[in-house]
Every structure is written in structure tokens, then in C-alpha cells.
Amino acid sequence: MFGILVFITTLTLIFFVTNFSALSPVFAKQLGIDVNTLEYSAWVTIAILSVRIIFDLSVTIPPMLSRCYTNIPEGNVGVVSRFSRFIRMINPGFNLIYPWEIVQFLSVQTRAIELKFQAITLDQSSVYFNCTILFSVVGTDKKMVRKAVYSFASEREFELSVQRLLEDETRAYVATKRQAEMIGISQDVVVKIKQNVDTIIEQWGYRVEDLRYNNLHFDEVVTKSMARVVAAVNERAAAENEGEALLIRKVKAAEADGEFIRIQANAERAAWKFRGQGLSDFRQEVAKGVHIAVEELTSAGLDPNFLLFFMYTETLKHIAENSNAGSTIFVDNSPSAPNTIMQQMSAFYKPDPLSKKDDH
């Protein structure tokens, strides 16, 4: 368009210079034209009119040419109206139109609106919402596009209507719930609100793609009180758990002590039993050994009391070998001591009278 305008302007200047230079008084005399005649005045008038016509065309033609086409960006459709009446819909790209037609763009991409509003619960508590709604045109057919374009006077009015509609639906739900029930909005409730909003804006040629509630919060005083309640509940639960843990530890410790005492008693009883059996076996073996030794001494014609004397001296020897250093054993070393010891020890051994009779 700029090139066409430059071209027409250049032609205008060339024509202007050519005519006026050709009609100058000096050049007219050379051509044999009297400057005071009617012929010269006619030539001047024609030159001026030509310049005016060319100038007017250079001013009016470019705007008229720019009104004969339009470029529709990708992701949009064009709505053509003629004399304020809907005519047709055109697709993205280069399109030819009549100069008296008006093209309005309509985006078919998904758009988003972020909303912030307040609602009151059943127990008169304020809840603050941050909400994001995604919406788009229902379809690119002629009927839906016409609804989307002409349902509202401007896009701002449409967004305002969607905001008020969503606020009303959310407040109607919040008014039936208490503060504690608003800690988290379930997905079922979000779907229900989305369906209600979607049903209404579909009549305007739009549909809801997604609805998200985020950053739901209460007044600062309410938030702090809720935090204290949660902290108190957690402390009580912690105390109960600690008490139960302590009880379990005590019970298990008592059970372990009782089991240990029972096992220890059983072990001691078994040990004493084995000790008694060992002592009994030891005594039996000692008695058998003494009996055999007495029989050997008797068969050799010796006095059985010598066995006791030998045991006495072995005992003294064992004590002397195994006693601590510095211990002293006093022993009677008189010549009559062995005889006296044997007489005293003979009281432990009493021969069987029946066996002596049998010997005789």
C-alpha cells in the first residue's frame, strides 16, 4: 500500500512539473501561444484540474484499497457485518471483503480469568477464595460464534458476568457449610459448581474448560485459633501415645522380670538337683572305695584302722598344699601321737561281728 501511494505521488509531481513548465510564459511564446489568449487560460485550467484529480485519487484510493481485505490471526475467527447486520464468518488468513463491511475478531483459544472474592459460612465466618476459571468458545460453527459475539456488548461485560455468576454459585454452597467443613472443598463440589456455571454460559456461546479453587484462607484471628486448636489436639495425642508407650514398656519390663525370675528359679532348682545327685554319687563312690580298701587290708591281715590313719595324713597333706601362704598347721609330733590318733579314729569304724564269727 505504501509503494502504491509513493508511485501515485511521483506521477503527480512529474505531471505537475511537466504541465507548468510547458505552460510557462517563455515556453508558450516559443510555441507561438499568446499568454493573453483564451487558449492559454484553458491549458492552465486543465493542468490545475489534473493535479487536483491526481492528488485526490492518491489520498482516497489507498484507504479504499485497505478496506477491501483483512488478515485474521491464527486462533481467531472473523465475524463480518454489513450495515450492522451479521453476514458471515471468515477463517484465519487473508480474506477479501467489501469496503462497506466491518470485521470483528473473536478468539477461539482457551482463556483464563482469575477471581478473588469472599463468602460467609453458616456460622458467620469469612472465607476468602482465589479462583481460576478457564473457558473457550463452544464451537466454530456459525450459530455459536454469533452467540459469542453478540451476547454481550464487550468482552469486559462477559468476564464480569462470569465472575458474578461464579461468586453466586460458590457463596450459595458456602452458606450451607460451617467453617470447619470448608478446610478443603471436595472435587465433587467443584464439579457441581462447574456444571451449574457451564449450563448458563453455554447459552452465551461459551463453555467452562476447567475450574480451580486455590489459596483458600480465613481471617488471621480464625487461622491462629485453628492453629492453636490443632496444636492442642496434637499435644493431647502425643501425651496419650507417650502414656501408652510408657505403660507398654512397664508391662513388658515386668513380664520380662517375672520370666527372668522363673527361668532363674528353674535353673537354680536344676543346679541344686544336680549338685545333690553329684554329692550323693560322690559319697557312694567314697563308701565303695573305703569298703574295698577295708576288705583288702583285712585280707592282708592288717588292721583296717590304718585306712583311717592314711586318710588323715592325706587330708593334712592336701590342706598344706592348697592353703594360703602364711598359714600354719599345728600337728602333735610326740611318739604316742599316731597311736592316740588311731584309737580316736577307730571309733568311726566298727567291724561287723557276724563277719568275725564267719572268720572263726
LOLODO-364334 format. One record per residue: residue number from 1; y, z, x of N, C-alpha, C in turn. Coordinates in pm, whole numbers, plus 50000, padded with zeros to 5 digits. Layout:
<sites>
   i   nc2   nc3   nc1  cac2  cac3  cac1   cc2   cc3   cc1
 NUM     Y     Z     X     Y     Z     X     Y     Z     X
...
</sites>
This chain:
<sites>
   i   nc2   nc3   nc1  cac2  cac3  cac1   cc2   cc3   cc1
   1 49880 50000 50084 50000 50000 50000 50126 50000 50088
   2 50124 50078 50195 50239 50083 50284 50259 49948 50353
   3 50150 49879 50388 50159 49747 50450 50221 49646 50358
   4 50183 49650 50228 50242 49557 50130 50392 49580 50117
   5 50431 49707 50112 50573 49739 50099 50651 49689 50221
   6 50597 49704 50341 50665 49657 50463 50676 49504 50461
   7 50570 49440 50415 50571 49293 50411 50679 49241 50316
   8 50687 49300 50195 50787 49256 50096 50929 49284 50147
   9 50948 49397 50209 51081 49431 50263 51121 49333 50373
  10 51026 49293 50456 51055 49197 50563 51096 49062 50506
  11 51022 49019 50402 51057 48891 50338 51196 48897 50276
  12 51228 49013 50217 51360 49029 50156 51471 49016 50258
  13 51454 49082 50372 51556 49076 50477 51572 48934 50532
  14 51454 48868 50550 51462 48730 50603 51537 48640 50505
  15 51500 48652 50376 51568 48569 50275 51717 48601 50269
  16 51749 48729 50276 51890 48770 50269 51969 48712 50385
  17 51917 48723 50504 51988 48672 50622 51999 48520 50617
  18 51890 48457 50575 51890 48309 50572 51993 48257 50473
  19 51996 48310 50352 52088 48262 50249 52234 48288 50286
  20 52261 48407 50330 52401 48439 50359 52451 48371 50485
  21 52361 48353 50576 52403 48276 50695 52425 48129 50659
  22 52337 48082 50564 52353 47943 50521 52477 47924 50435
  23 52521 48027 50363 52636 48017 50274 52764 48071 50336
  24 52762 48096 50461 52885 48142 50524 52989 48029 50524
  25 53117 48058 50516 53221 47952 50508 53213 47850 50622
  26 53182 47893 50743 53176 47800 50858 53064 47701 50839
  27 52943 47756 50801 52828 47669 50783 52845 47578 50661
  28 52918 47626 50555 52946 47543 50436 53035 47424 50471
  29 53134 47443 50554 53220 47333 50596 53140 47229 50673
  30 53047 47275 50759 52963 47182 50834 52878 47098 50740
  31 52835 47161 50624 52754 47088 50527 52840 47002 50435
  32 52970 47018 50444 53059 46940 50359 53082 46999 50223
  33 53062 47136 50211 53080 47203 50084 53210 47281 50088
  34 53292 47256 49987 53420 47329 49981 53394 47468 49929
  35 53446 47568 50002 53422 47708 49964 53495 47746 49837
  36 53593 47662 49794 53668 47694 49674 53613 47626 49551
  37 53505 47553 49566 53448 47482 49453 53348 47568 49379
  38 53307 47518 49260 53211 47588 49176 53071 47586 49238
  39 53044 47480 49315 52911 47469 49377 52887 47584 49475
  40 52988 47617 49551 52973 47726 49648 52953 47859 49577
  41 53027 47882 49467 53010 48007 49392 52871 48018 49332
  42 52815 47905 49288 52679 47907 49231 52577 47944 49336
  43 52592 47888 49456 52499 47923 49563 52507 48071 49599
  44 52623 48126 49602 52637 48270 49634 52572 48355 49526
  45 52594 48316 49399 52536 48393 49288 52384 48389 49294
  46 52327 48273 49320 52180 48259 49328 52125 48344 49442
  47 52195 48348 49555 52147 48427 49669 52146 48576 49636
  48 52254 48621 49569 52262 48763 49535 52154 48800 49437
  49 52130 48715 49334 52025 48743 49235 51886 48744 49299
  50 51865 48655 49393 51734 48651 49461 51709 48780 49538
  51 51813 48826 49607 51798 48952 49681 51770 49068 49588
  52 51842 49069 49474 51820 49179 49379 51679 49176 49319
  53 51632 49057 49286 51497 49046 49228 51390 49090 49329
  54 51404 49043 49452 51307 49080 49554 51310 49231 49580
  55 51429 49287 49581 51440 49431 49603 51375 49510 49488
  56 51400 49465 49366 51340 49534 49250 51187 49525 49253
  57 51138 49407 49289 50993 49392 49297 50932 49481 49405
  58 51000 49494 49519 50949 49578 49628 50948 49725 49590
  59 51034 49763 49494 51038 49902 49451 50938 49930 49339
  60 50918 49838 49247 50835 49862 49128 50689 49823 49145
  61 50661 49722 49225 50521 49675 49237 50431 49778 49305
  62 50469 49840 49418 50377 49936 49481 50337 50052 49389
  63 50430 50118 49317 50385 50223 49226 50292 50171 49117
  64 50318 50048 49069 50231 49994 48965 50091 49967 49020
  65 50085 49921 49145 49953 49898 49206 49878 50029 49226
  66 49949 50135 49264 49883 50265 49285 49830 50324 49155
  67 49880 50278 49041 49835 50327 48911 49714 50250 48860
  68 49669 50152 48935 49558 50068 48889 49423 50108 48947
  69 49418 50211 49026 49290 50256 49082 49299 50407 49108
  70 49182 50468 49131 49175 50612 49162 49048 50638 49243
  71 49052 50741 49324 48936 50785 49404 48890 50921 49353
  72 48764 50930 49311 48707 51055 49262 48627 51120 49375
  73 48662 51242 49419 48586 51307 49527 48443 51338 49484
  74 48353 51349 49584 48215 51387 49557 48209 51529 49501
  75 48120 51550 49404 48112 51681 49338 48206 51694 49221
  76 48272 51584 49184 48364 51584 49071 48335 51462 48983
  77 48384 51466 48863 48383 51350 48774 48525 51331 48723
  78 48557 51208 48685 48690 51178 48634 48686 51159 48483
  79 48783 51219 48415 48795 51207 48269 48920 51122 48243
  80 48900 51004 48183 49008 50908 48160 49059 50925 48018
  81 49189 50938 48007 49253 50947 47875 49362 50840 47866
  82 49375 50784 47746 49475 50680 47723 49560 50723 47604
  83 49688 50738 47630 49781 50785 47527 49732 50917 47466
  84 49692 51011 47560 49649 51148 47525 49519 51152 47445
  85 49437 51049 47458 49310 51045 47387 49198 51015 47488
  86 49086 51089 47475 48972 51070 47565 48912 50932 47545
  87 48890 50861 47660 48836 50726 47655 48696 50719 47715
  88 48686 50763 47840 48557 50750 47907 48552 50848 48025
  89 48436 50847 48090 48413 50931 48208 48375 50840 48325
  90 48432 50865 48443 48404 50782 48560 48341 50869 48669
  91 48258 50807 48751 48181 50876 48854 48258 50883 48986
  92 48209 50963 49082 48277 50972 49212 48284 50838 49282
  93 48390 50818 49358 48411 50696 49432 48536 50621 49387
  94 48545 50494 49424 48661 50410 49391 48642 50352 49251
  95 48746 50368 49166 48739 50319 49028 48872 50254 48992
  96 48863 50142 48919 48981 50072 48870 49017 50123 48730
  97 49144 50141 48706 49193 50187 48576 49317 50109 48538
  98 49357 50121 48415 49481 50062 48370 49598 50151 48411
  99 49712 50091 48433 49827 50173 48476 49867 50278 48374
 100 49842 50253 48248 49882 50349 48144 49774 50453 48113
 101 49667 50456 48193 49562 50556 48176 49582 50672 48272
 102 49542 50792 48228 49554 50914 48309 49414 50966 48340
 103 49391 51003 48466 49261 51052 48512 49274 51201 48547
 104 49183 51281 48491 49178 51424 48518 49046 51457 48587
 105 49051 51531 48698 48931 51565 48773 48864 51689 48713
 106 48730 51688 48714 48650 51804 48671 48541 51828 48774
 107 48541 51946 48834 48440 51981 48934 48308 52016 48866
 108 48200 51955 48912 48065 51986 48861 47989 52076 48959
 109 48056 52125 49061 47994 52217 49157 47989 52358 49099
 110 47903 52441 49160 47894 52581 49119 48014 52658 49172
 111 48081 52727 49083 48200 52805 49119 48175 52953 49097
 112 48256 53034 49161 48237 53179 49156 48367 53248 49118
 113 48352 53357 49042 48465 53443 49007 48425 53586 49041
 114 48508 53656 49116 48484 53796 49149 48573 53883 49060
 115 48511 53978 48993 48582 54061 48896 48573 54207 48937
 116 48678 54280 48903 48683 54425 48921 48738 54486 48793
 117 48661 54578 48735 48706 54640 48611 48644 54779 48597
 118 48687 54851 48496 48647 54990 48473 48585 55002 48335
 119 48486 55093 48324 48421 55119 48196 48403 55270 48180
 120 48388 55315 48054 48374 55457 48021 48234 55481 47966
 121 48166 55582 48018 48031 55614 47974 48035 55699 47848
 122 47915 55730 47797 47904 55809 47675 47960 55950 47693
 123 47949 56005 47814 48002 56139 47841 48141 56134 47905
 124 48216 56027 47877 48358 56014 47916 48378 56015 48068
 125 48290 55949 48140 48305 55937 48285 48339 55792 48319
 126 48432 55775 48413 48476 55641 48451 48380 55580 48554
 127 48346 55453 48529 48259 55379 48621 48335 55252 48661
 128 48340 55226 48791 48412 55111 48844 48311 55006 48892
 129 48333 54882 48848 48241 54773 48878 48308 54669 48966
 130 48231 54614 49058 48264 54490 49129 48156 54390 49092
 131 48197 54281 49029 48101 54188 48972 48132 54046 49019
 132 48027 53969 49046 48041 53829 49084 47961 53744 48986
 133 48028 53644 48926 47963 53554 48831 47972 53412 48885
 134 47858 53343 48888 47851 53204 48930 47829 53117 48807
 135 47909 53011 48793 47900 52925 48674 47922 52780 48716
 136 47880 52691 48628 47897 52548 48652 47897 52476 48518
 137 47931 52345 48521 47928 52264 48400 47783 52244 48357
 138 47758 52247 48227 47621 52236 48176 47557 52105 48219
 139 47627 51996 48208 47574 51866 48246 47685 51765 48264
 140 47649 51648 48314 47749 51544 48338 47750 51438 48228
 141 47688 51470 48116 47694 51375 48005 47833 51382 47939
 142 47863 51283 47860 47996 51267 47803 48035 51385 47714
 143 47940 51437 47636 47970 51544 47541 48007 51673 47613
 144 47926 51710 47713 47951 51836 47783 48076 51829 47870
 145 48098 51715 47933 48219 51701 48015 48343 51709 47928
 146 48336 51649 47812 48452 51655 47720 48478 51799 47677
 147 48372 51877 47649 48391 52018 47614 48453 52096 47729
 148 48402 52073 47849 48450 52149 47964 48597 52121 47994
 149 48642 51999 47967 48780 51963 47999 48877 52008 47892
 150 48840 51992 47765 48936 52012 47657 48919 52144 47582
 151 48824 52231 47625 48810 52360 47555 48927 52453 47584
 152 48984 52441 47705 49097 52526 47743 49208 52439 47799
 153 49328 52491 47789 49444 52417 47837 49448 52409 47989
 154 49391 52511 48057 49389 52512 48202 49267 52590 48250
 155 49235 52569 48376 49120 52639 48435 49147 52789 48443
 156 49269 52829 48463 49304 52971 48470 49274 53040 48337
 157 49302 52973 48227 49272 53033 48096 49122 53047 48074
 158 49044 52950 48124 48899 52960 48112 48846 53080 48193
 159 48891 53094 48317 48845 53206 48400 48885 53339 48339
 160 49004 53346 48280 49048 53469 48215 48959 53501 48095
 161 48919 53399 48020 48831 53422 47905 48693 53471 47951
 162 48640 53411 48058 48511 53456 48110 48519 53601 48159
 163 48628 53636 48226 48645 53773 48274 48649 53872 48159
 164 48727 53843 48056 48735 53934 47942 48601 53943 47869
 165 48530 53834 47859 48400 53834 47791 48300 53920 47866
 166 48296 53905 47998 48203 53983 48079 48239 54132 48076
 167 48367 54163 48080 48410 54302 48072 48368 54363 47938
 168 48386 54292 47829 48349 54344 47697 48199 54369 47687
 169 48118 54276 47737 47973 54293 47731 47928 54413 47816
 170 47987 54428 47934 47950 54539 48021 47994 54672 47964
 171 48115 54678 47911 48166 54803 47854 48087 54844 47730
 172 48043 54745 47652 47961 54777 47535 47829 54841 47576
 173 47774 54797 47688 47649 54858 47737 47674 54996 47797
 174 47779 55009 47879 47809 55135 47947 47841 55245 47846
 175 47904 55208 47735 47943 55308 47634 47823 55376 47570
 176 47703 55319 47583 47583 55379 47525 47503 55460 47625
 177 47551 55469 47751 47477 55538 47856 47560 55653 47911
 178 47489 55750 47967 47555 55863 48035 47575 55830 48182
 179 47654 55918 48245 47688 55892 48384 47565 55887 48473
 180 47471 55979 48454 47352 55983 48539 47267 55858 48524
 181 47273 55794 48406 47194 55675 48382 47256 55549 48443
 182 47378 55560 48494 47449 55445 48549 47438 55436 48700
 183 47354 55521 48760 47340 55516 48905 47292 55377 48949
 184 47201 55321 48872 47154 55185 48903 47129 55108 48775
 185 47189 54990 48766 47169 54906 48649 47041 54825 48670
 186 46950 54833 48577 46823 54762 48590 46846 54612 48575
 187 46752 54535 48630 46763 54390 48624 46752 54339 48480
 188 46679 54413 48395 46668 54371 48255 46802 54374 48184
 189 46883 54475 48216 47016 54485 48154 47105 54371 48203
 190 47098 54340 48332 47178 54230 48387 47139 54098 48321
 191 47010 54077 48302 46964 53954 48237 47014 53946 48093
 192 47013 54060 48024 47060 54062 47885 47208 54029 47877
 193 47290 54089 47963 47434 54060 47965 47457 53914 48001
 194 47383 53863 48097 47396 53723 48138 47365 53630 48021
 195 47260 53661 47946 47225 53576 47831 47334 53577 47725
 196 47392 53694 47699 47499 53701 47599 47621 53621 47640
 197 47659 53634 47768 47774 53559 47818 47743 53409 47821
 198 47621 53376 47862 47581 53235 47873 47583 53166 47736
 199 47542 53240 47633 47540 53181 47499 47680 53142 47452
 200 47778 53221 47489 47915 53194 47443 47981 53084 47525
 201 47972 53091 47658 48043 52991 47739 47973 52856 47736
 202 47848 52852 47689 47783 52722 47673 47853 52638 47567
 203 47916 52705 47472 47995 52632 47371 48120 52569 47432
 204 48159 52617 47550 48276 52562 47618 48236 52456 47721
 205 48106 52427 47733 48060 52326 47828 48019 52382 47962
 206 48006 52516 47974 47968 52579 48100 47842 52663 48079
 207 47781 52703 48190 47665 52792 48186 47673 52888 48305
 208 47612 53005 48290 47611 53107 48396 47491 53081 48486
 209 47517 53060 48614 47410 53040 48711 47353 53172 48760
 210 47439 53270 48784 47393 53400 48833 47499 53504 48804
 211 47452 53630 48794 47541 53743 48767 47498 53859 48853
 212 47589 53912 48933 47557 54020 49026 47657 54134 49011
 213 47602 54256 48994 47684 54378 48996 47665 54444 49132
 214 47775 54469 49201 47767 54533 49331 47880 54634 49346
 215 47857 54727 49436 47956 54832 49467 47996 54909 49341
 216 47896 54955 49266 47922 55041 49151 47954 55181 49201
 217 48069 55237 49161 48107 55368 49209 48183 55444 49101
 218 48194 55576 49121 48261 55665 49027 48387 55720 49092
 219 48455 55808 49017 48571 55876 49074 48529 55961 49193
 220 48622 55987 49283 48592 56062 49405 48542 56202 49373
 221 48602 56268 49272 48559 56403 49235 48415 56401 49185
 222 48383 56301 49101 48248 56289 49048 48148 56260 49161
 223 48189 56173 49253 48100 56138 49364 48069 56260 49450
 224 48172 56341 49479 48149 56461 49560 48061 56562 49487
 225 48083 56579 49356 47999 56673 49281 47854 56625 49276
 226 47834 56493 49260 47699 56439 49261 47633 56460 49397
 227 47712 56446 49503 47656 56469 49637 47615 56614 49655
 228 47696 56707 49600 47658 56848 49611 47532 56878 49531
 229 47521 56818 49413 47400 56839 49332 47277 56787 49404
 230 47289 56668 49461 47175 56611 49533 47139 56696 49654
 231 47243 56746 49724 47217 56832 49840 47146 56961 49799
 232 47192 57021 49685 47128 57145 49638 46983 57119 49598
 233 46958 57009 49531 46820 56975 49493 46734 56954 49617
 234 46789 56888 49716 46712 56864 49839 46685 56995 49912
 235 46785 57085 49915 46764 57214 49981 46657 57296 49909
 236 46661 57295 49773 46558 57368 49699 46420 57309 49724
 237 46411 57177 49724 46282 57114 49752 46234 57146 49893
 238 46330 57149 49988 46292 57182 50125 46243 57326 50135
 239 46312 57419 50065 46269 57559 50068 46130 57575 50005
 240 46107 57508 49893 45975 57515 49830 45867 57459 49922
 241 45898 57350 49986 45799 57291 50077 45773 57382 50196
 242 45881 57444 50249 45862 57536 50362 45779 57657 50320
 243 45806 57711 50196 45727 57825 50149 45581 57788 50131
 244 45556 57672 50072 45417 57630 50055 45350 57608 50191
 245 45425 57552 50285 45367 57532 50418 45336 57665 50485
 246 45428 57765 50471 45403 57896 50529 45282 57963 50465
 247 45272 57951 50331 45156 58008 50262 45027 57944 50310
 248 45029 57815 50322 44909 57746 50369 44872 57790 50509
 249 44975 57805 50596 44946 57849 50733 44886 57990 50733
 250 44944 58081 50650 44891 58217 50644 44747 58218 50593
 251 44722 58145 50485 44587 58141 50427 44488 58084 50528
 252 44527 57976 50591 44436 57917 50688 44415 58008 50808
 253 44523 58079 50850 44507 58174 50961 44413 58288 50922
 254 44427 58343 50797 44337 58450 50752 44193 58398 50742
 255 44178 58278 50688 44043 58222 50681 43984 58203 50820
 256 44068 58158 50913 44019 58140 51050 43982 58274 51113
 257 44066 58381 51090 44034 58513 51145 43903 58566 51087
 258 43887 58555 50954 43763 58602 50892 43642 58527 50943
 259 43656 58397 50957 43544 58318 51009 43514 58355 51153
 260 43622 58382 51231 43600 58422 51370 43530 58557 51378
 261 43573 58653 51292 43508 58786 51293 43362 58774 51253
 262 43336 58691 51150 43197 58674 51106 43111 58613 51215
 263 43165 58511 51279 43089 58447 51387 43069 58543 51503
 264 43177 58620 51535 43166 58716 51645 43063 58826 51615
 265 43063 58875 51487 42966 58978 51450 42823 58925 51458
 266 42805 58801 51408 42671 58741 51418 42629 58723 51563
 267 42726 58685 51645 42693 58668 51786 42659 58801 51851
 268 42737 58907 51820 42707 59038 51878 42572 59092 51829
 269 42546 59070 51699 42417 59116 51647 42301 59045 51715
 270 42315 58915 51733 42210 58842 51802 42199 58887 51947
 271 42316 58917 52011 42313 58961 52150 42242 59096 52164
 272 42278 59191 52072 42212 59323 52079 42063 59311 52050
 273 42028 59221 51960 41886 59200 51932 41813 59149 52056
 274 41875 59054 52123 41813 59000 52244 41809 59105 52354
 275 41919 59189 52362 41917 59296 52463 41803 59395 52436
 276 41787 59435 52308 41677 59528 52274 41541 59469 52304
 277 41526 59341 52269 41398 59277 52297 41374 59270 52448
 278 41480 59242 52522 41463 59238 52667 41429 59373 52726
 279 41500 59477 52675 41472 59613 52725 41330 59657 52690
 280 41289 59621 52566 41152 59656 52525 41049 59584 52611
 281 41073 59457 52636 40979 59383 52721 40977 59439 52863
 282 41100 59479 52910 41106 59537 53044 41024 59666 53054
 283 41039 59751 52954 40965 59878 52955 40813 59854 52944
 284 40777 59757 52862 40634 59726 52852 40579 59678 52985
 285 40656 59595 53050 40608 59545 53179 40602 59657 53283
 286 40705 59748 53278 40703 59861 53372 40579 59950 53348
 287 40554 59974 53218 40436 60058 53185 40306 59992 53230
 288 40297 59860 53210 40178 59790 53255 40164 59798 53407
 289 40277 59783 53477 40271 59788 53623 40231 59927 53674
 290 40287 60028 53609 40251 60166 53650 40103 60193 53623
 291 40060 60144 53506 39919 60166 53471 39826 60099 53571
 292 39858 59979 53609 39774 59907 53705 39777 59976 53841
 293 39901 60021 53879 39914 60088 54009 39835 60219 54012
 294 39841 60293 53902 39764 60420 53896 39615 60393 53908
 295 39568 60288 53838 39424 60254 53845 39386 60217 53987
 296 39474 60143 54058 39444 60105 54195 39439 60228 54287
 297 39537 60318 54271 39537 60439 54353 39414 60527 54325
 298 39380 60536 54199 39265 60620 54162 39135 60562 54217
 299 39123 60428 54206 39002 60364 54259 38994 60375 54410
 300 39110 60392 54476 39112 60408 54623 39094 60553 54664
 301 39085 60645 54566 39064 60787 54596 39191 60858 54633
 302 39305 60802 54595 39434 60866 54625 39488 60934 54502
 303 39582 61025 54528 39646 61098 54419 39748 61004 54350
 304 39738 60988 54221 39833 60899 54151 39978 60944 54163
 305 39999 61071 54199 40137 61119 54210 40213 61051 54324
 306 40136 60989 54417 40203 60915 54524 40289 60800 54468
 307 40246 60745 54355 40322 60636 54295 40461 60683 54257
 308 40469 60804 54200 40599 60858 54161 40687 60882 54283
 309 40624 60928 54392 40699 60954 54515 40753 60822 54570
 310 40666 60718 54570 40712 60588 54617 40829 60536 54532
 311 40820 60552 54401 40928 60508 54314 41056 60585 54341
 312 41042 60713 54373 41158 60798 54403 41227 60747 54529
 313 41149 60718 54633 41209 60671 54759 41271 60531 54741
 314 41207 60444 54659 41264 60311 54633 41398 60322 54559
 315 41404 60419 54470 41529 60441 54398 41641 60483 54492
 316 41609 60577 54583 41710 60620 54682 41755 60502 54768
 317 41660 60416 54805 41694 60301 54887 41787 60204 54810
 318 41756 60181 54682 41838 60091 54602 41980 60145 54586
 319 41988 60277 54563 42121 60337 54549 42200 60325 54677
 320 42133 60347 54790 42203 60340 54919 42250 60198 54949
 321 42171 60098 54910 42208 59959 54939 42317 59907 54847
 322 42323 59955 54728 42416 59897 54629 42533 59989 54595
 323 42546 60100 54658 42659 60190 54630 42783 60143 54702
 324 42901 60189 54657 43027 60154 54721 43039 60220 54857
 325 43122 60160 54941 43142 60216 55076 43207 60354 55066
 326 43165 60444 55149 43221 60579 55148 43143 60677 55062
 327 43039 60629 54990 42959 60720 54906 42855 60792 54992
 328 42824 60914 54953 42730 60998 55032 42617 61046 54941
 329 42495 61035 54989 42377 61083 54916 42317 61201 54994
 330 42309 61309 54928 42250 61430 54993 42102 61439 54957
 331 42015 61444 55060 41869 61447 55044 41814 61568 55120
 332 41724 61637 55052 41658 61753 55116 41562 61701 55222
 333 41587 61737 55348 41506 61687 55459 41419 61795 55523
 334 41394 61900 55447 41305 62006 55500 41161 61956 55496
 335 41071 62014 55578 40930 61969 55582 40859 61986 55448
 336 40899 62086 55375 40830 62110 55246 40891 62030 55132
 337 40995 61950 55160 41064 61877 55052 40973 61775 54985
 338 40900 61691 55058 40816 61594 54988 40714 61658 54895
 339 40651 61768 54944 40552 61836 54861 40615 61892 54736
 340 40734 61948 54754 40803 62005 54638 40840 61896 54539
 341 40886 61783 54592 40926 61671 54503 40806 61618 54429
 342 40691 61605 54496 40571 61553 54431 40523 61648 54323
 343 40531 61780 54349 40489 61876 54247 40581 61868 54124
 344 40710 61852 54150 40802 61844 54037 40783 61714 53958
 345 40754 61606 54028 40738 61478 53962 40602 61459 53899
 346 40504 61542 53942 40371 61529 53884 40368 61567 53738
 347 40472 61636 53695 40478 61673 53554 40492 61550 53465
 348 40546 61437 53522 40561 61314 53444 40429 61241 53421
 349 40333 61271 53508 40205 61201 53497 40097 61300 53466
 350 40031 61283 53361 39921 61370 53318 39797 61284 53302
 351 39700 61301 53387 39578 61220 53376 39504 61250 53247
 352 39436 61147 53196 39359 61162 53072 39233 61243 53100
 353 39214 61358 53028 39096 61442 53055 38966 61369 53029
 354 38968 61279 52931 38845 61207 52898 38803 61115 53011
 355 38904 61061 53078 38870 60973 53188 38807 61050 53302
 356 38849 61183 53325 38787 61263 53431 38644 61298 53396
 357 38619 61327 53266 38482 61355 53226 38393 61234 53247
 358 38445 61120 53216 38367 60998 53234 38333 60977 53381
 359 38432 61016 53466 38407 61000 53611 38297 61093 53658
 360 38294 61215 53603 38191 61308 53643 38060 61267 53580
</sites>
